[in-house]
Amino acid sequence: QVQLVESGGGLVQAGGSLRLSCAASGRTSSVRRMGWFRQAPGKERAFVALIYRTSGTTSYEDSVKDRFTISKDNAKNLFYLEMNSLKPEDTAVYYCATSPFATTPWDSWGQGTQVTVSS
């Protein structure tokens, strides 16, 4: 089992930036994919970005593609979401997650961190 803890959320004005971090512990050697998701009020949890642990290949949801960057530090068991040019519609609880294979469900989740973007 992998345990995940997010940090770095907060309140920011539109156009600002935040960097989220996710610290992994436990069976981190089993992780193959690391990702970020978000859940806005009244909406379902949605994919934001992912990165593969070995190759570093990334994928983004279209609305964040040119504004957010996912990265990792395998040696420290950390991964990040750098968010720039934030918009009010980015307001949500952000969750990090991992999965043991490229095609299996995300099976470890953090507790979430609130990001609020004011207009």
C-alpha positions as a Markdown table, in Angstrom:
| # | Residue | x | y | z |
|---|---|---|---|---|
| 1 | Gln | 0.0 | 0.0 | 0.0 |
| 2 | Val | 1.1 | 3.5 | -0.8 |
| 3 | Gln | 0.3 | 6.5 | 1.4 |
| 4 | Leu | 0.0 | 9.9 | -0.1 |
| 5 | Val | -0.1 | 13.4 | 1.5 |
| 6 | Glu | -0.7 | 16.6 | -0.5 |
| 7 | Ser | 0.4 | 20.0 | 0.4 |
| 8 | Gly | 0.6 | 23.5 | -1.1 |
| 9 | Gly | -3.0 | 24.4 | -1.6 |
| 10 | Gly | -4.4 | 27.8 | -0.7 |
| 11 | Leu | -6.1 | 31.0 | -1.8 |
| 12 | Val | -4.7 | 32.8 | -4.8 |
| 13 | Gln | -5.9 | 35.6 | -7.1 |
| 14 | Ala | -6.8 | 34.9 | -10.8 |
| 15 | Gly | -3.6 | 34.9 | -12.8 |
| 16 | Gly | -1.5 | 33.7 | -9.9 |
| 17 | Ser | 0.4 | 30.5 | -9.3 |
| 18 | Leu | 0.5 | 27.6 | -6.8 |
| 19 | Arg | 2.6 | 24.5 | -6.5 |
| 20 | Leu | 1.1 | 21.4 | -5.1 |
| 21 | Ser | 3.3 | 18.6 | -3.7 |
| 22 | Cys | 2.5 | 15.0 | -3.0 |
| 23 | Ala | 4.6 | 12.9 | -0.7 |
| 24 | Ala | 4.5 | 9.2 | -1.1 |
| 25 | Ser | 5.4 | 6.6 | 1.5 |
| 26 | Gly | 5.0 | 2.8 | 1.9 |
| 27 | Arg | 5.4 | 0.6 | -1.2 |
| 28 | Thr | 6.6 | 3.3 | -3.5 |
| 29 | Ser | 8.5 | 0.9 | -5.6 |
| 30 | Ser | 5.2 | -0.5 | -6.8 |
| 31 | Val | 4.2 | 2.9 | -8.3 |
| 32 | Arg | 4.1 | 3.2 | -12.1 |
| 33 | Arg | 1.8 | 6.2 | -12.6 |
| 34 | Met | 1.3 | 9.3 | -10.6 |
| 35 | Gly | -1.5 | 11.7 | -11.1 |
| 36 | Trp | -3.5 | 14.7 | -10.0 |
| 37 | Phe | -7.3 | 15.0 | -10.0 |
| 38 | Arg | -9.6 | 17.7 | -8.8 |
| 39 | Gln | -13.2 | 17.9 | -7.6 |
| 40 | Ala | -15.1 | 21.2 | -7.8 |
| 41 | Pro | -18.2 | 21.9 | -5.7 |
| 42 | Gly | -21.1 | 19.9 | -7.1 |
| 43 | Lys | -19.0 | 18.1 | -9.6 |
| 44 | Glu | -17.4 | 14.7 | -9.9 |
| 45 | Arg | -13.7 | 14.1 | -9.4 |
| 46 | Ala | -11.9 | 14.8 | -12.7 |
| 47 | Phe | -8.5 | 14.0 | -14.2 |
| 48 | Val | -6.0 | 16.8 | -14.3 |
| 49 | Ala | -2.5 | 15.4 | -15.2 |
| 50 | Leu | -0.4 | 12.3 | -14.9 |
| 51 | Ile | 3.2 | 11.3 | -15.2 |
| 52 | Tyr | 4.8 | 7.9 | -15.6 |
| 53 | Arg | 7.4 | 7.1 | -12.9 |
| 54 | Thr | 10.1 | 5.6 | -15.2 |
| 55 | Ser | 9.7 | 7.3 | -18.6 |
| 56 | Gly | 8.5 | 10.7 | -17.3 |
| 57 | Thr | 5.8 | 10.8 | -20.0 |
| 58 | Thr | 3.1 | 13.2 | -19.1 |
| 59 | Ser | -0.6 | 13.8 | -20.1 |
| 60 | Tyr | -2.9 | 16.6 | -19.3 |
| 61 | Glu | -6.6 | 17.5 | -19.4 |
| 62 | Asp | -7.1 | 19.9 | -22.2 |
| 63 | Ser | -8.1 | 22.9 | -20.1 |
| 64 | Val | -4.8 | 22.9 | -18.1 |
| 65 | Lys | -2.4 | 21.8 | -20.8 |
| 66 | Asp | -0.6 | 25.1 | -21.3 |
| 67 | Arg | -0.9 | 26.2 | -17.7 |
| 68 | Phe | -0.1 | 23.3 | -15.4 |
| 69 | Thr | 3.0 | 21.2 | -15.3 |
| 70 | Ile | 3.4 | 17.8 | -13.5 |
| 71 | Ser | 6.8 | 16.7 | -12.4 |
| 72 | Lys | 8.4 | 14.2 | -10.1 |
| 73 | Asp | 11.4 | 13.5 | -7.9 |
| 74 | Asn | 11.7 | 9.7 | -7.7 |
| 75 | Ala | 14.6 | 9.9 | -5.2 |
| 76 | Lys | 12.5 | 11.8 | -2.7 |
| 77 | Asn | 9.2 | 10.0 | -3.5 |
| 78 | Leu | 7.6 | 13.4 | -4.4 |
| 79 | Phe | 5.6 | 14.6 | -7.3 |
| 80 | Tyr | 4.3 | 18.1 | -8.0 |
| 81 | Leu | 1.7 | 20.1 | -9.9 |
| 82 | Glu | 2.9 | 23.5 | -10.9 |
| 83 | Met | -0.2 | 25.6 | -11.6 |
| 84 | Asn | 0.2 | 29.0 | -13.5 |
| 85 | Ser | -2.3 | 31.5 | -14.9 |
| 86 | Leu | -4.9 | 30.2 | -12.5 |
| 87 | Lys | -8.6 | 30.9 | -13.2 |
| 88 | Pro | -11.6 | 30.9 | -10.9 |
| 89 | Glu | -12.8 | 27.7 | -12.6 |
| 90 | Asp | -9.7 | 25.9 | -11.3 |
| 91 | Thr | -11.1 | 26.2 | -7.8 |
| 92 | Ala | -11.4 | 22.7 | -6.4 |
| 93 | Val | -10.1 | 20.1 | -4.0 |
| 94 | Tyr | -7.0 | 18.6 | -5.6 |
| 95 | Tyr | -6.0 | 15.0 | -5.0 |
| 96 | Cys | -2.9 | 13.1 | -5.9 |
| 97 | Ala | -3.1 | 9.5 | -6.8 |
| 98 | Thr | -0.9 | 6.6 | -7.9 |
| 99 | Ser | -1.4 | 3.3 | -9.6 |
| 100 | Pro | 0.8 | 0.2 | -9.9 |
| 101 | Phe | 0.4 | -0.3 | -13.6 |
| 102 | Ala | -0.3 | 1.9 | -16.6 |
| 103 | Thr | -3.7 | 0.6 | -17.2 |
| 104 | Thr | -5.1 | -0.3 | -13.8 |
| 105 | Pro | -7.3 | 2.0 | -11.7 |
| 106 | Trp | -5.8 | 4.6 | -9.4 |
| 107 | Asp | -5.7 | 2.7 | -6.1 |
| 108 | Ser | -3.9 | 5.1 | -3.7 |
| 109 | Trp | -5.3 | 8.6 | -2.9 |
| 110 | Gly | -4.3 | 11.5 | -0.8 |
| 111 | Gln | -6.7 | 13.4 | 1.4 |
| 112 | Gly | -7.0 | 16.4 | -0.8 |
| 113 | Thr | -5.9 | 20.0 | -0.7 |
| 114 | Gln | -8.1 | 23.0 | -1.3 |
| 115 | Val | -7.2 | 25.4 | -4.1 |
| 116 | Thr | -9.3 | 28.6 | -4.3 |
| 117 | Val | -8.9 | 31.1 | -7.1 |
| 118 | Ser | -10.5 | 34.5 | -6.5 |
| 119 | Ser | -11.6 | 36.7 | -9.4 |
